[in-house]
Amino acid sequence: MAQGSLCSKGDERDTQVTQELVVDTSVFIVSLIDEAQLDDDDKKRRPLAISYSDGLEKGDYLVHLPMIALVEIAGVASQKVGAGPTAAIKHRLEQWRRLGLIRLYDLEESRMRVATDLVMQHNKSRKRSLSAPDTTFVGLAEELGITLVTFEKYMGEVSQNAVVPA
C-alpha cells in the first residue's frame, strides 16, 4: 500500500505516515449525512464510516478520488437529505480538497478506457453490476495500487484492491 507524508512544510506532523486510500461514495454518504436519514444497515456502518472521515481530518488518510466522486456524493446526498444539507457536505469536501486531504483525478483518456472496459466486463445484471462512477473508483485504486474502501459488496468481488468492511 502506498504511504507517504501528507503534511505541508513546517507542519509538526511532517513525519507522520499517512495511509493512502480511494474511498467510495457509499462510505462518504454514511459518514456525512444525518443518521436519521440512514437505513438500518447504514446506521450499523456509520461508526466505521465516521472513523474514515475522522481519520481523514486528523491526517491519518490521504484520499484519492475520481472527480466524478464529488458529483456522485452531491447527487446521493441531495436525494437523501435535500439541497441545504448537501451544500454543507459539498463545502466540507471542498475544504478537505483545499487542505490537501483529498486529491482529485480527471477522467483522462487512459482512465476512461479502463472504466469502459470495467463497465463492459461487470454489467451482468442489475444486482451484479458496476455503475459508470463505480468503475472510476475501481480503476483509480488499481492505477495507484492502493486500497478502495467501499460498502458495496459487488465492488469487493470485482477488484482485488477493494475492501468491504464488515
Order of alpha helices (4+ residues) and beta strands (2+ residues): beta-beta-alpha-alpha-beta-alpha-alpha-beta-alpha-alpha-beta-alpha-beta
